[in-house]
Amino acid sequence: MKNNKLKNILFVLIIITIISSCTTTRVATLTKGENETIELFTTKLPDRKYVEISYIQTDGAIFHTPQQLLNGLKKKATELKADAVVNIKYDFQAWYPVVSGTAIKYNDK
């Protein structure tokens, strides 16, 4: 009886260790592609003067990658005829990932 309890406790500890030790690293590209027009800024701001157009946000499902969410943000910025998105933030609403930012238009165009 004691042996079974010990085995159960050991099994639970092993499962907890396996679950809590898993990590996932995800990468999202912020540089403009060759055929893209939208610039993305997370921590710095453009050197050019601009006006803010709109706050935009892309919501994802549990398994959406940061790159997929950024692509949604760029698509919305393109629809708004923006030149860039600044102050991009990654967040979660419950289990669902969210990416948001401010779409801008440069003054010197």
SULNORDA-V864987 format. One record per backbone hydrogen bond with DSSP energy under -1.0 kcal/mol. CO is the residue of the C=O (numbers start at 0). NH is the residue of the N-H. Records with the same first field share a line. If there is no record, write none. Layout:
CO->NH + NH
//
This chain:
0->4
1->5
2->6
3->7
4->8
5->9
6->10
7->11
8->12
9->13
10->14
11->15
12->16
13->17
14->18
15->19
16->20
32->35
38->84
40->87
48->106
50->104
53->102
55->100
57->98
60->63
64->68
65->69
66->70
67->71
68->72
69->73
70->74
71->75
72->76
73->77
74->78
75->79
76->81
77->80
82->38
83->103
84->40
85->101
88->99
90->97
92->95
95->92
96->59
97->90
98->57
99->88
100->55
101->85
102->52 + 53
103->82 + 83
104->50
//
